[in-house]
Amino acid sequence: MSKKILFKYNSKYPSVTDLKRKAKSRIPKFAFDYLEGGCNEELNLARNENDFDDILLKPQYLHVAGDIDMSVNLFGRTYAAPFGISPIGLQGLMWPNAPEILAKAAAKHDIPYTLSTVSTSSIERIAEVSDGKAWFQLYHPTEDRLRDDILRRLKDVECPVLVVLVDVPSFGLRYREIKSGLSMPPKMNIQNILQAMVCPAWGIKTLQHGIPSFATLKPYMEKGLDLAQLGQFMNRTFTGKVNVEKVKAIRDIWQGPLVLKGITTDEDMEAAIQVGADGVIVSNHGGRQIDAGESSIHSLMKLASNPVYKEKIKIMLDGGIRSGVDLGRAYAVGSEFNFMGRPFMYGVGALGDEGADHTITMFKAQLYQVMQQLTLENITQFPGRLIR
C-alpha cells in the first residue's frame, strides 16, 4: 500500500481562482492590469488557458501503484517537484519585495525560480536569498558590453541556468497598460494614485520596501535619471531582435545550461538545436506579444511529438497552467518541465509573505491528488494516460 502525504496550506484559498480574486482586491488596478493583461484583444491570452480543457486523461483504477515521486532531474540536478516559477518583470510593483518572497520559497521547496532582467531585485540579492539556486532570464541588451557584464555577474554567483528570451523583437500592444498609463517605467498619474490609496496593505508594504526599481540594471544607468530619461534608457538598451548569431555569442561565453524561451515553431526549434541550446521553453509570453498566434500548449504538443527533438533537447512549457490537473495534462502531451508566472503572483498578492509557500504547496497537493486518481507513481507515466 502506497504512503500518503499530507499537504498543509491555507484552506481558504485552495485554487488559483481563489488566489486571483483575493489578489485583485489587494493590488492597485494599474499594477494588477499589468500582471493580468495580454496584447490586443487578449484572444491568445484566453487560448492559453482554455486549450487545456481539450486534453483528457484516463485512470486505471485496478492498477496497483507504489509511492508517488514528483521529483524531476533537469540539467544534472534533481528538483523536488516538476514545476518552477516563471520570471515576471516589475514584480515588486505588483507586490512589494515579491522577487525575494518567491525566490526564498522556491529554494525552500527545491524548485527553480527564474529572475527577470527587468525585475525589481538584483542578481546578487536573489542569489543570496535562494542559496544560489535561482535561474536568470536575459532580455538581450543592444550593447555587447552590457550583455557580457551581466553574464559575468551570473557566473560570479554561480547561476545554475541561463534562459535567453527570444520572443520580444518589439513590445506587444497591451491595451490595459496603455489605458492605465502604465509604461516602462511606470508613471504615477492621479488615477493610479487613487487606485493605490484603496489598497492599504500594498501601500504600507511599498513604504517599507521603497519604490521598486530595476535593481539588476542600476549599475548601467546614469545617476539621477528622471522617468522620461529612464524610459529612454530602457528603449535604447533593450530594443533589438535576438538572432542565431547573438545566441551563438552567448553560447561561446556561457558554459552552463542554456535555455531559449519563446520557441513555438519547427524552424526556431531546429535553430535552437543547431546553436547548442540545452533546452527550450515553449511559450507565447503569456499571450502578451502576438494575439493571432496559437496557445503555448498547442505549440508544445506539436514540437514534443517529434522524437528527433526529444532526443536532442529538453522541451519545457510556460503558459496557461492554472492547476495540478493542467500540470498533468502538460506532461501527458510531452512537456518535460513546466513553469507558471501569474499564479504565483496571485498567491503573493493575496497572502503576502506567506503567498509563495502557499501556492507551491497548493500545486503540489493538486498534482499529487491527480497522480493518486490516475494511479501513477511518477510524472513520466502521464503520457500513458492520455486520451486525446
KEGUVO-947138 format. One record per residue (C-alpha): residue number from 0; residue in three letters; chain; x, y, z. Coordinates in Angstrom, 2 decimals. Example, Ala and Ser with C-alpha at 12.3 -4.5 7.8 and 13.67 -1.06 7.14 Angstrom:
% residues 2
0, ALA, A, 12.30, -4.50, 7.80
1, SER, A, 13.67, -1.06, 7.14
% end
This chain:
% residues 388
0, MET, A, 0.00, 0.00, 0.00
1, SER, A, 1.43, 3.40, -1.02
2, LYS, A, 2.30, 6.04, 1.55
3, LYS, A, 0.06, 9.12, 1.59
4, ILE, A, 1.44, 12.63, 2.03
5, LEU, A, -0.44, 15.44, 3.78
6, PHE, A, -0.03, 18.97, 2.43
7, LYS, A, -0.75, 21.87, 4.78
8, TYR, A, -1.78, 25.23, 3.34
9, ASN, A, -4.45, 27.90, 3.81
10, SER, A, -7.78, 26.15, 3.17
11, LYS, A, -9.50, 29.43, 2.34
12, TYR, A, -7.59, 29.55, -0.93
13, PRO, A, -7.48, 26.03, -2.42
14, SER, A, -7.29, 27.16, -6.06
15, VAL, A, -5.70, 29.72, -8.36
16, THR, A, -9.15, 31.26, -8.88
17, ASP, A, -9.44, 31.94, -5.14
18, LEU, A, -5.98, 33.48, -5.00
19, LYS, A, -6.64, 35.64, -8.05
20, ARG, A, -9.87, 37.00, -6.59
21, LYS, A, -8.17, 37.92, -3.31
22, ALA, A, -5.09, 39.39, -5.02
23, LYS, A, -7.25, 41.60, -7.24
24, SER, A, -8.75, 43.19, -4.11
25, ARG, A, -5.31, 43.95, -2.61
26, ILE, A, -3.28, 45.11, -5.63
27, PRO, A, -3.93, 48.52, -7.23
28, LYS, A, -5.77, 48.21, -10.52
29, PHE, A, -2.94, 49.61, -12.66
30, ALA, A, -0.50, 47.03, -11.23
31, PHE, A, -2.98, 44.16, -11.47
32, ASP, A, -3.73, 45.08, -15.09
33, TYR, A, -0.01, 44.94, -15.84
34, LEU, A, 0.14, 41.42, -14.41
35, GLU, A, -3.10, 40.20, -15.91
36, GLY, A, -3.24, 41.74, -19.35
37, GLY, A, -2.43, 40.32, -22.76
38, CYS, A, -1.88, 42.08, -26.05
39, ASN, A, -4.52, 43.50, -28.39
40, GLU, A, -7.90, 41.81, -27.81
41, GLU, A, -6.37, 39.22, -25.43
42, LEU, A, -7.56, 36.29, -27.56
43, ASN, A, -4.33, 34.33, -27.24
44, LEU, A, -4.30, 35.03, -23.51
45, ALA, A, -7.63, 33.20, -23.28
46, ARG, A, -6.48, 30.39, -25.61
47, ASN, A, -3.51, 29.70, -23.34
48, GLU, A, -5.86, 28.60, -20.56
49, ASN, A, -8.87, 27.31, -22.49
50, ASP, A, -6.98, 24.91, -24.77
51, PHE, A, -6.01, 22.78, -21.78
52, ASP, A, -9.67, 21.75, -21.47
53, ASP, A, -9.39, 19.58, -24.60
54, ILE, A, -6.69, 17.36, -23.06
55, LEU, A, -8.32, 14.38, -21.35
56, LEU, A, -6.69, 11.77, -19.12
57, LYS, A, -7.74, 8.23, -18.25
58, PRO, A, -7.31, 6.41, -14.92
59, GLN, A, -6.53, 2.74, -14.40
60, TYR, A, -8.27, 2.03, -11.14
61, LEU, A, -7.30, -1.63, -10.84
62, HIS, A, -3.63, -0.85, -11.39
63, VAL, A, -1.57, -1.22, -8.20
64, ALA, A, 0.72, 1.81, -7.76
65, GLY, A, 3.52, 2.38, -5.30
66, ASP, A, 4.59, 5.62, -3.59
67, ILE, A, 4.29, 8.80, -5.60
68, ASP, A, 7.55, 10.54, -6.51
69, MET, A, 7.13, 14.04, -8.01
70, SER, A, 10.86, 14.76, -8.34
71, VAL, A, 12.42, 15.59, -11.71
72, ASN, A, 16.01, 15.55, -12.96
73, LEU, A, 16.79, 18.64, -15.00
74, PHE, A, 20.21, 19.71, -16.28
75, GLY, A, 22.06, 17.48, -13.87
76, ARG, A, 20.17, 18.25, -10.69
77, THR, A, 17.05, 16.83, -9.08
78, TYR, A, 14.16, 19.14, -8.21
79, ALA, A, 11.59, 18.11, -5.61
80, ALA, A, 8.56, 18.99, -7.75
81, PRO, A, 8.03, 19.15, -11.51
82, PHE, A, 7.33, 22.87, -11.87
83, GLY, A, 9.04, 26.21, -11.43
84, ILE, A, 8.30, 29.91, -11.05
85, SER, A, 8.44, 31.99, -14.23
86, PRO, A, 10.15, 35.38, -14.50
87, ILE, A, 7.92, 38.44, -14.47
88, GLY, A, 9.14, 42.00, -14.90
89, LEU, A, 8.34, 44.64, -12.30
90, GLN, A, 7.31, 42.03, -9.72
91, GLY, A, 7.94, 44.48, -6.90
92, LEU, A, 5.38, 46.85, -8.38
93, MET, A, 2.65, 44.21, -8.24
94, TRP, A, 3.57, 43.22, -4.67
95, PRO, A, 6.47, 44.79, -2.74
96, ASN, A, 9.50, 42.52, -2.34
97, ALA, A, 7.81, 39.82, -4.43
98, PRO, A, 11.04, 38.52, -6.06
99, GLU, A, 12.64, 37.76, -2.69
100, ILE, A, 9.46, 36.18, -1.31
101, LEU, A, 9.22, 33.90, -4.34
102, ALA, A, 12.94, 33.07, -4.54
103, LYS, A, 13.11, 32.13, -0.85
104, ALA, A, 10.05, 29.88, -1.09
105, ALA, A, 11.34, 28.21, -4.25
106, ALA, A, 14.66, 27.42, -2.56
107, LYS, A, 12.83, 26.04, 0.48
108, HIS, A, 10.72, 23.73, -1.71
109, ASP, A, 13.66, 22.94, -4.02
110, ILE, A, 12.07, 24.15, -7.26
111, PRO, A, 13.55, 26.68, -9.72
112, TYR, A, 12.72, 30.37, -9.51
113, THR, A, 13.72, 32.48, -12.53
114, LEU, A, 14.66, 36.15, -12.12
115, SER, A, 13.86, 38.57, -14.95
116, THR, A, 16.39, 41.11, -16.21
117, VAL, A, 13.74, 43.78, -15.57
118, SER, A, 12.66, 42.54, -12.18
119, THR, A, 12.98, 44.63, -9.04
120, SER, A, 15.66, 42.64, -7.21
121, SER, A, 19.26, 42.25, -8.28
122, ILE, A, 21.09, 39.16, -9.46
123, GLU, A, 23.26, 39.21, -6.37
124, ARG, A, 20.42, 39.62, -3.87
125, ILE, A, 18.33, 36.82, -5.37
126, ALA, A, 21.37, 34.54, -5.47
127, GLU, A, 21.83, 35.25, -1.77
128, VAL, A, 18.25, 34.56, -0.65
129, SER, A, 17.90, 31.50, -2.92
130, ASP, A, 21.17, 29.86, -1.83
131, GLY, A, 22.41, 30.21, -5.40
132, LYS, A, 19.58, 28.14, -6.86
133, ALA, A, 17.79, 30.82, -8.90
134, TRP, A, 17.81, 30.79, -12.71
135, PHE, A, 18.09, 34.02, -14.72
136, GLN, A, 16.19, 35.18, -17.80
137, LEU, A, 18.09, 37.54, -20.09
138, TYR, A, 16.44, 40.27, -22.13
139, HIS, A, 19.22, 40.58, -24.68
140, PRO, A, 20.77, 44.08, -24.48
141, THR, A, 21.64, 46.04, -27.60
142, GLU, A, 25.22, 46.50, -26.36
143, ASP, A, 27.54, 43.50, -26.11
144, ARG, A, 29.45, 45.03, -23.19
145, LEU, A, 26.30, 45.11, -21.09
146, ARG, A, 25.45, 41.53, -22.06
147, ASP, A, 28.94, 40.36, -21.19
148, ASP, A, 28.89, 42.08, -17.81
149, ILE, A, 25.53, 40.53, -16.89
150, LEU, A, 26.92, 37.11, -17.85
151, ARG, A, 29.97, 37.81, -15.69
152, ARG, A, 27.78, 38.63, -12.72
153, LEU, A, 25.79, 35.44, -13.26
154, LYS, A, 29.00, 33.42, -13.35
155, ASP, A, 30.21, 35.10, -10.15
156, VAL, A, 27.09, 33.97, -8.24
157, GLU, A, 27.20, 30.53, -9.93
158, CYS, A, 23.77, 30.86, -11.52
159, PRO, A, 22.75, 27.30, -12.47
160, VAL, A, 20.76, 28.00, -15.67
161, LEU, A, 20.62, 30.90, -18.14
162, VAL, A, 17.37, 31.50, -20.03
163, VAL, A, 17.53, 33.75, -23.10
164, LEU, A, 14.24, 35.34, -24.11
165, VAL, A, 13.80, 35.38, -27.90
166, ASP, A, 10.19, 36.46, -28.47
167, VAL, A, 10.36, 40.23, -27.95
168, PRO, A, 11.55, 41.82, -31.22
169, SER, A, 9.04, 44.53, -30.25
170, PHE, A, 6.82, 45.09, -27.23
171, GLY, A, 3.24, 43.94, -27.70
172, LEU, A, 0.38, 46.44, -27.78
173, ARG, A, -1.28, 45.88, -24.41
174, TYR, A, -4.40, 47.99, -24.23
175, ARG, A, -4.87, 47.68, -20.48
176, GLU, A, -1.45, 49.19, -19.88
177, ILE, A, -2.00, 51.94, -22.44
178, LYS, A, -5.29, 52.97, -20.83
179, SER, A, -3.88, 52.93, -17.30
180, GLY, A, -0.82, 54.94, -18.33
181, LEU, A, 1.46, 52.12, -17.24
182, SER, A, 4.64, 52.19, -19.26
183, MET, A, 8.27, 51.22, -18.91
184, PRO, A, 8.98, 52.67, -16.40
185, PRO, A, 5.58, 53.10, -14.72
186, LYS, A, 4.16, 56.61, -14.42
187, MET, A, 2.09, 57.50, -11.37
188, ASN, A, -0.79, 59.69, -12.50
189, ILE, A, -3.71, 60.87, -10.36
190, GLN, A, -5.84, 57.87, -11.34
191, ASN, A, -3.12, 55.41, -10.33
192, ILE, A, -2.51, 57.20, -7.03
193, LEU, A, -6.22, 56.95, -6.20
194, GLN, A, -6.16, 53.23, -7.04
195, ALA, A, -3.19, 52.75, -4.72
196, MET, A, -4.96, 54.56, -1.88
197, VAL, A, -7.72, 51.92, -1.72
198, CYS, A, -5.11, 49.15, -1.26
199, PRO, A, -3.62, 50.00, 2.16
200, ALA, A, -1.69, 46.75, 2.64
201, TRP, A, 0.08, 47.28, -0.70
202, GLY, A, 0.80, 50.90, 0.23
203, ILE, A, 2.25, 50.05, 3.63
204, LYS, A, 4.48, 47.35, 2.17
205, THR, A, 5.63, 49.73, -0.57
206, LEU, A, 6.62, 52.29, 2.06
207, GLN, A, 8.55, 49.59, 3.93
208, HIS, A, 10.47, 48.33, 0.89
209, GLY, A, 10.68, 51.54, -1.15
210, ILE, A, 9.64, 52.44, -4.67
211, PRO, A, 10.53, 49.49, -6.96
212, SER, A, 13.33, 49.95, -9.46
213, PHE, A, 15.24, 47.85, -11.97
214, ALA, A, 17.79, 46.62, -9.47
215, THR, A, 19.87, 44.43, -11.79
216, LEU, A, 20.25, 47.28, -14.28
217, LYS, A, 21.21, 50.00, -11.80
218, PRO, A, 24.98, 49.69, -12.44
219, TYR, A, 24.40, 50.56, -16.11
220, MET, A, 22.16, 53.61, -15.55
221, GLU, A, 23.29, 57.19, -15.12
222, LYS, A, 22.51, 58.58, -11.70
223, GLY, A, 19.55, 60.90, -11.29
224, LEU, A, 17.57, 59.84, -14.34
225, ASP, A, 14.01, 61.14, -14.31
226, LEU, A, 11.15, 58.92, -15.50
227, ALA, A, 11.33, 60.13, -19.09
228, GLN, A, 15.09, 59.52, -19.25
229, LEU, A, 14.69, 56.11, -17.63
230, GLY, A, 12.13, 55.19, -20.27
231, GLN, A, 14.56, 56.28, -22.99
232, PHE, A, 17.28, 54.16, -21.37
233, MET, A, 15.06, 51.06, -21.38
234, ASN, A, 14.02, 51.56, -25.01
235, ARG, A, 17.60, 52.21, -26.08
236, THR, A, 19.04, 49.29, -24.13
237, PHE, A, 16.53, 46.52, -24.86
238, THR, A, 15.08, 47.23, -28.30
239, GLY, A, 16.61, 44.67, -30.60
240, LYS, A, 15.94, 41.28, -32.15
241, VAL, A, 17.63, 38.13, -30.86
242, ASN, A, 19.02, 36.11, -33.76
243, VAL, A, 21.12, 33.00, -34.22
244, GLU, A, 24.40, 34.90, -34.20
245, LYS, A, 23.58, 36.56, -30.88
246, VAL, A, 22.69, 33.22, -29.32
247, LYS, A, 25.93, 31.71, -30.67
248, ALA, A, 27.90, 34.50, -28.98
249, ILE, A, 26.20, 33.75, -25.67
250, ARG, A, 26.80, 30.02, -26.13
251, ASP, A, 30.52, 30.73, -26.59
252, ILE, A, 30.65, 32.67, -23.31
253, TRP, A, 28.18, 30.74, -21.13
254, GLN, A, 29.42, 27.31, -20.13
255, GLY, A, 26.37, 26.24, -18.10
256, PRO, A, 22.94, 25.05, -19.25
257, LEU, A, 21.45, 27.42, -21.84
258, VAL, A, 17.71, 27.58, -22.45
259, LEU, A, 15.88, 29.56, -25.15
260, LYS, A, 12.43, 30.80, -24.20
261, GLY, A, 9.70, 31.75, -26.66
262, ILE, A, 10.19, 28.86, -29.08
263, THR, A, 6.93, 27.85, -30.82
264, THR, A, 7.86, 26.64, -34.34
265, ASP, A, 9.88, 23.90, -36.02
266, GLU, A, 12.15, 26.49, -37.62
267, ASP, A, 13.13, 28.02, -34.28
268, MET, A, 13.42, 24.62, -32.61
269, GLU, A, 15.86, 23.44, -35.27
270, ALA, A, 17.88, 26.64, -34.88
271, ALA, A, 17.96, 26.19, -31.10
272, ILE, A, 19.38, 22.70, -31.52
273, GLN, A, 21.95, 23.89, -34.06
274, VAL, A, 23.33, 26.62, -31.79
275, GLY, A, 23.79, 24.16, -28.95
276, ALA, A, 20.96, 25.14, -26.58
277, ASP, A, 20.35, 22.60, -23.83
278, GLY, A, 16.63, 23.27, -23.59
279, VAL, A, 13.73, 25.35, -24.85
280, ILE, A, 10.71, 26.75, -23.07
281, VAL, A, 7.72, 26.72, -25.37
282, SER, A, 5.92, 29.98, -24.62
283, ASN, A, 3.99, 32.82, -26.24
284, HIS, A, 4.97, 35.25, -23.47
285, GLY, A, 1.74, 34.74, -21.59
286, GLY, A, -0.34, 35.95, -24.55
287, ARG, A, 1.38, 39.35, -24.33
288, GLN, A, 3.15, 39.53, -27.71
289, ILE, A, 1.03, 38.16, -30.59
290, ASP, A, -2.74, 37.78, -30.44
291, ALA, A, -3.04, 35.82, -33.69
292, GLY, A, -0.76, 33.01, -32.51
293, GLU, A, -1.66, 29.65, -31.09
294, SER, A, -1.70, 28.71, -27.43
295, SER, A, 1.53, 27.61, -25.78
296, ILE, A, 0.12, 24.14, -25.08
297, HIS, A, -0.75, 23.60, -28.77
298, SER, A, 2.76, 24.63, -29.82
299, LEU, A, 4.17, 22.27, -27.20
300, MET, A, 2.08, 19.35, -28.44
301, LYS, A, 3.41, 19.70, -31.99
302, LEU, A, 7.06, 20.13, -31.02
303, ALA, A, 7.09, 17.43, -28.33
304, SER, A, 5.56, 14.89, -30.74
305, ASN, A, 8.76, 14.98, -32.82
306, PRO, A, 11.06, 12.25, -31.46
307, VAL, A, 14.11, 13.85, -33.08
308, TYR, A, 13.68, 16.97, -30.97
309, LYS, A, 13.11, 14.99, -27.79
310, GLU, A, 16.41, 13.16, -28.26
311, LYS, A, 18.43, 16.35, -28.64
312, ILE, A, 16.96, 18.96, -26.32
313, LYS, A, 14.79, 19.44, -23.21
314, ILE, A, 11.31, 20.66, -24.12
315, MET, A, 9.56, 22.64, -21.39
316, LEU, A, 6.37, 24.70, -21.21
317, ASP, A, 5.30, 28.08, -19.85
318, GLY, A, 1.78, 29.39, -20.30
319, GLY, A, -1.81, 28.76, -19.27
320, ILE, A, -1.24, 26.27, -16.42
321, ARG, A, -3.67, 27.01, -13.60
322, SER, A, -3.92, 23.75, -11.63
323, GLY, A, -2.33, 20.44, -10.82
324, VAL, A, -4.66, 18.92, -13.41
325, ASP, A, -3.14, 21.24, -16.04
326, LEU, A, 0.34, 20.18, -14.93
327, GLY, A, -0.65, 16.55, -15.52
328, ARG, A, -2.11, 17.43, -18.91
329, ALA, A, 1.10, 19.18, -19.94
330, TYR, A, 3.19, 16.15, -19.01
331, ALA, A, 0.77, 13.86, -20.80
332, VAL, A, 1.32, 15.68, -24.12
333, GLY, A, 5.09, 15.70, -23.84
334, SER, A, 6.36, 18.54, -21.65
335, GLU, A, 9.43, 17.65, -19.60
336, PHE, A, 9.08, 20.51, -17.12
337, ASN, A, 6.56, 23.29, -16.56
338, PHE, A, 6.67, 26.91, -15.44
339, MET, A, 3.98, 29.26, -14.15
340, GLY, A, 4.10, 33.01, -13.60
341, ARG, A, 0.77, 34.68, -12.86
342, PRO, A, -0.47, 32.05, -10.34
343, PHE, A, 2.48, 32.72, -8.05
344, MET, A, 1.95, 36.48, -8.23
345, TYR, A, -1.72, 35.92, -7.35
346, GLY, A, -0.51, 33.96, -4.32
347, VAL, A, 1.86, 36.69, -3.15
348, GLY, A, -0.71, 39.41, -3.84
349, ALA, A, -3.37, 37.50, -1.90
350, LEU, A, -1.31, 36.34, 1.09
351, GLY, A, 1.83, 38.48, 1.13
352, ASP, A, 4.89, 36.84, 2.66
353, GLU, A, 3.05, 33.51, 3.01
354, GLY, A, 1.72, 33.51, -0.53
355, ALA, A, 4.60, 31.84, -2.33
356, ASP, A, 4.86, 28.96, 0.12
357, HIS, A, 1.08, 28.51, -0.02
358, THR, A, 0.94, 28.45, -3.83
359, ILE, A, 3.80, 25.97, -4.20
360, THR, A, 2.22, 23.67, -1.63
361, MET, A, -1.20, 24.04, -3.27
362, PHE, A, 0.15, 22.96, -6.68
363, LYS, A, 1.99, 20.04, -5.09
364, ALA, A, -1.22, 18.90, -3.38
365, GLN, A, -3.26, 19.23, -6.57
366, LEU, A, -0.75, 17.32, -8.69
367, TYR, A, -0.38, 14.64, -6.03
368, GLN, A, -4.15, 14.09, -5.98
369, VAL, A, -4.26, 13.77, -9.78
370, MET, A, -1.48, 11.20, -9.69
371, GLN, A, -3.32, 9.27, -6.98
372, GLN, A, -6.51, 9.35, -9.01
373, LEU, A, -4.77, 8.10, -12.15
374, THR, A, -2.70, 5.57, -10.14
375, LEU, A, 0.67, 6.97, -11.23
376, GLU, A, 4.00, 6.77, -9.43
377, ASN, A, 5.96, 9.45, -11.31
378, ILE, A, 5.36, 12.08, -13.97
379, THR, A, 6.95, 10.06, -16.79
380, GLN, A, 3.85, 7.85, -16.69
381, PHE, A, 1.43, 10.66, -17.66
382, PRO, A, 1.74, 10.13, -21.46
383, GLY, A, 0.38, 6.60, -21.00
384, ARG, A, -2.85, 8.10, -19.60
385, LEU, A, -3.57, 10.49, -22.45
386, ILE, A, -6.92, 10.06, -24.17
387, ARG, A, -6.54, 13.00, -26.56
% end
